Amino acid sequence: MKDNLLFDLSDRVIVVTGATGALAGSAADYLASQNARVVYLGRNREKIDSALARCREKMPDAQCLGLQADVLDRGSLERVRDQVLEKWGRIDGLLNGAGGNMPGATITPEKSFADLDFEAFKQVVDLNLHGTVLPSLVFVPVMMKSGGAVVNFSSVSAQQVLTRVVGYSSAKAAVENFTRWVAVDMARRTEGKVRVNAVMPGFFLGEQNRRLLTNEDGSLTERGELIIRNTPFGRFGQANELHGAIHYLLAEASRFVTGHVLTVDGGFTVFSGV
Ligand SMILES: NC(=O)c1ccc[n+]([C@@H]2O[C@H](COP(=O)([O-])OP(=O)(O)OC[C@H]3O[C@@H](n4cnc5c(N)ncnc54)[C@H](O)[C@@H]3O)[C@@H](O)[C@H]2O)c1
């Protein structure tokens, strides 16, 4: 591989789950801007169409395909796999972006662990862990033939305890362990042709956490302030600040890197708060 091709993603076929969301949607547009062939996978047809329209408005020549699937429904993922193979003949990358916290699975300040809603806990584990495992099960076997890279989404809550956030944190910790497990298995079985890594974003303002972190007038809530005080950069991340990490992990530039979790958090996890 020539050094000038280390970051070349031209014509790479990359499936992005959660592509109708904030972070994975932004990453999908970015990958399309790098001439990758991007599969925008989402649950809702209207949202997929508007994500595709946004992509094509910015880049009329972008190679993007919008396909509908639920990351918890193996049959729908297999249909997507077959459609992608029919159109482009291979799959080179998978960005497992579908996920997120759910209000019911958190512990509000006046409650304790004893009040945990176990059904909500199971749902958040389902989405974040099984919603990463199932797409991997469907798309990785395709990559085992010609090589490829998987990028999962962890969270700073996988490593450090964030008050309130119990189910989501357990799920993301499991995603990290799953990342390392599959990385080792794939490294040994494919002689390094398939690599599996993750990004660990800090706090990025999106629809999921906006109400928790900001008030209606845009000022910070008490929790938002606490997070900013503990983030050496003194601000939330912006979706495009994840692009570089994702690009690196999908590209040849990281060809000897697997099982790694790349932190993109403005210093949150290295700061003691003092
Ligand atoms: N925003 C942050 O600060 C932050 C921090 C750390 C990690 N993350 C992780 O980054 C990823 C993206 O988060 P985001 O902030 O962009 O959230 P988001 O809610 O904007 O995007 C998540 C997307 O996943 C989709 N989705 C949910 N359930 C699905 C299902 N069953 N099948 C298919 N799609 C489904 C949603 O429709 C949505 O489009 C998530 O894994 C999240 O946990 C986010």
The ligand as an SDF file (V2000), in Angstrom:
LIG
                    3D

 44 48  0  0  0  0  0  0  0  0999 V2000
  -24.2230   12.0290   21.3570 N   0  0  0  0  0  0  0  0  0  0  0  0
  -23.3060   11.7180   22.2470 C   0  0  0  0  0  0  0  0  0  0  0  0
  -22.8430   12.5390   23.0450 O   0  0  0  0  0  0  0  0  0  0  0  0
  -22.7610   10.3210   22.3010 C   0  0  0  0  0  0  0  0  0  0  0  0
  -21.7180   10.0680   23.1770 C   0  0  0  0  0  0  0  0  0  0  0  0
  -21.1900    8.7870   23.2330 C   0  0  0  0  0  0  0  0  0  0  0  0
  -21.6640    7.7890   22.4120 C   0  0  0  0  0  0  0  0  0  0  0  0
  -22.6980    8.0750   21.5620 N   0  0  0  0  0  0  0  0  0  0  0  0
  -23.1610    6.9780   20.7170 C   0  0  0  0  0  0  0  0  0  0  0  0
  -23.0810    7.3870   19.3710 O   0  0  0  0  0  0  0  0  0  0  0  0
  -24.0560    6.6990   18.6030 C   0  0  0  0  0  0  0  0  0  0  0  0
  -24.8980    7.7210   17.8280 C   0  0  0  0  0  0  0  0  0  0  0  0
  -25.5400    8.5450   18.7800 O   0  0  0  0  0  0  0  0  0  0  0  0
  -26.2760    9.9190   18.3980 P   0  0  0  0  0  0  0  0  0  0  0  0
  -26.0120   10.8640   19.5040 O   0  0  0  0  0  0  0  0  0  0  0  0
  -25.9600   10.2880   17.0140 O   0  0  0  0  0  0  0  0  0  0  0  0
  -27.7880    9.4450   18.5550 O   0  0  0  0  0  0  0  0  0  0  0  0
  -29.0410    9.6330   17.5730 P   0  0  0  0  0  0  0  0  0  0  0  0
  -30.2500    9.2900   18.3820 O   0  0  0  0  0  0  0  0  0  0  0  0
  -28.9940   10.9500   16.9060 O   0  0  0  0  0  0  0  0  0  0  0  0
  -28.7990    8.4960   16.5070 O   0  0  0  0  0  0  0  0  0  0  0  0
  -29.0710    7.1490   16.7680 C   0  0  0  0  0  0  0  0  0  0  0  0
  -29.7800    6.5800   15.5540 C   0  0  0  0  0  0  0  0  0  0  0  0
  -30.0150    5.1820   15.7810 O   0  0  0  0  0  0  0  0  0  0  0  0
  -31.2790    4.8800   15.2300 C   0  0  0  0  0  0  0  0  0  0  0  0
  -31.8480    3.6700   15.8330 N   0  0  0  0  0  0  0  0  0  0  0  0
  -32.3180    3.5150   17.0870 C   0  0  0  0  0  0  0  0  0  0  0  0
  -32.8060    2.2830   17.2410 N   0  0  0  0  0  0  0  0  0  0  0  0
  -32.6190    1.6410   16.0540 C   0  0  0  0  0  0  0  0  0  0  0  0
  -32.9300    0.3430   15.5850 C   0  0  0  0  0  0  0  0  0  0  0  0
  -33.5070   -0.5720   16.3860 N   0  0  0  0  0  0  0  0  0  0  0  0
  -32.6170    0.0260   14.3070 N   0  0  0  0  0  0  0  0  0  0  0  0
  -32.0380    0.9270   13.4880 C   0  0  0  0  0  0  0  0  0  0  0  0
  -31.7320    2.1850   13.8730 N   0  0  0  0  0  0  0  0  0  0  0  0
  -32.0200    2.5240   15.1520 C   0  0  0  0  0  0  0  0  0  0  0  0
  -32.1320    6.1050   15.5430 C   0  0  0  0  0  0  0  0  0  0  0  0
  -33.2810    6.1480   14.7150 O   0  0  0  0  0  0  0  0  0  0  0  0
  -31.1440    7.2200   15.2690 C   0  0  0  0  0  0  0  0  0  0  0  0
  -31.2110    7.5960   13.9220 O   0  0  0  0  0  0  0  0  0  0  0  0
  -24.8690    5.8700   19.6000 C   0  0  0  0  0  0  0  0  0  0  0  0
  -24.3510    4.5800   19.6710 O   0  0  0  0  0  0  0  0  0  0  0  0
  -24.6100    6.5890   20.8990 C   0  0  0  0  0  0  0  0  0  0  0  0
  -24.7840    5.7320   22.0040 O   0  0  0  0  0  0  0  0  0  0  0  0
  -23.2560    9.3170   21.4810 C   0  0  0  0  0  0  0  0  0  0  0  0
  1  2  1  0
  2  3  2  0
  2  4  1  0
  4  5  1  0
  4 44  2  0
  5  6  2  0
  6  7  1  0
  7  8  2  0
  8  9  1  0
  8 44  1  0
  9 10  1  0
  9 42  1  0
 10 11  1  0
 11 12  1  0
 11 40  1  0
 12 13  1  0
 13 14  1  0
 14 15  2  0
 14 16  1  0
 14 17  1  0
 17 18  1  0
 18 19  2  0
 18 20  1  0
 18 21  1  0
 21 22  1  0
 22 23  1  0
 23 24  1  0
 23 38  1  0
 24 25  1  0
 25 26  1  0
 25 36  1  0
 26 27  1  0
 26 35  1  0
 27 28  2  0
 28 29  1  0
 29 30  1  0
 29 35  2  0
 30 31  1  0
 30 32  2  0
 32 33  1  0
 33 34  2  0
 34 35  1  0
 36 37  1  0
 36 38  1  0
 38 39  1  0
 40 41  1  0
 40 42  1  0
 42 43  1  0
M  CHG  2   8   1  16  -1
M  END
$$$$
